[in-house]
Amino acid sequence: MEMEFIDKILASDNYAFMAMLAVAVVVIWFLPAMLALVFNRKHFKLIFLACIPAGFSLIAWGGVMVWAITGKAVNKYASRANAQS
């Protein structure tokens, strides 16, 4: 059932929809890298490179997403721990 729907979309001459779908896939695939520009700029290059293979696995992609988002939080708590020591 689902494969028939996908085959129908790919067989159609709706190139604008296919282009928008491709753009959406690329944006979602590299979403951790885009978020790293805001939250974890220090590791942006590594996160960008990690996005390439991580897109094939939802678990790995989720891990890269957590890494991208928690960049400033780690520094905040590390500086707080150093101040208390």
C-alpha positions in Angstrom: 0.0 0.0 0.0 2.7 2.5 1.0 5.0 1.4 -1.8 2.2 2.1 -4.3 1.8 5.6 -3.0 5.6 6.2 -3.2 5.7 4.7 -6.7 2.9 6.9 -7.8 4.6 10.1 -6.5 7.9 9.2 -8.1 6.3 8.2 -11.4 4.4 11.4 -11.7 5.7 14.5 -13.5 5.4 16.6 -10.4 9.0 17.8 -10.3 8.2 20.7 -8.0 6.9 18.4 -5.3 9.9 16.1 -5.7 12.3 19.0 -5.4 10.5 20.3 -2.3 10.6 16.7 -0.9 14.4 16.5 -1.5 15.0 19.9 0.1 12.9 18.8 3.2 14.9 15.6 3.5 18.2 17.4 3.3 17.0 20.0 5.9 15.9 17.3 8.3 19.1 15.2 7.7 21.3 18.2 8.6 19.1 19.7 11.3 21.6 18.9 14.0 24.3 20.8 12.1 22.0 23.8 11.7 21.2 23.7 15.4 24.9 23.4 16.3 25.4 26.8 14.7 23.3 28.2 17.5 24.0 26.0 20.5 27.3 24.3 19.9 29.4 26.4 17.5 32.6 25.0 18.8 31.9 21.5 17.5 30.0 22.5 14.4 32.4 20.9 11.9 32.4 17.6 13.8 28.6 17.6 14.1 28.2 18.4 10.4 30.4 15.4 9.5 28.6 13.2 12.0 25.3 14.1 10.4 26.2 12.3 7.1 26.3 8.7 8.4 23.9 9.4 11.3 21.1 10.1 8.9 20.8 6.4 8.2 20.1 5.6 11.8 17.4 7.3 13.9 19.3 6.5 17.1 22.6 7.9 15.8 20.7 11.0 14.4 19.1 11.5 17.8 22.5 11.3 19.5 24.0 13.9 17.2 20.9 16.1 17.8 21.5 15.9 21.6 25.2 16.7 21.0 24.3 19.7 18.9 21.8 21.1 21.4 23.7 20.6 24.7 26.8 22.5 23.7 26.3 25.6 25.8 24.6 23.7 28.6 27.7 21.6 29.2 30.0 24.6 29.4 27.5 26.3 31.8 27.5 23.4 34.2 31.2 22.8 33.9 32.0 26.4 34.7 29.6 26.2 37.7 31.3 23.1 38.9 34.7 24.7 38.6 33.5 27.7 40.5 32.3 25.6 43.4 35.6 23.6 43.6 
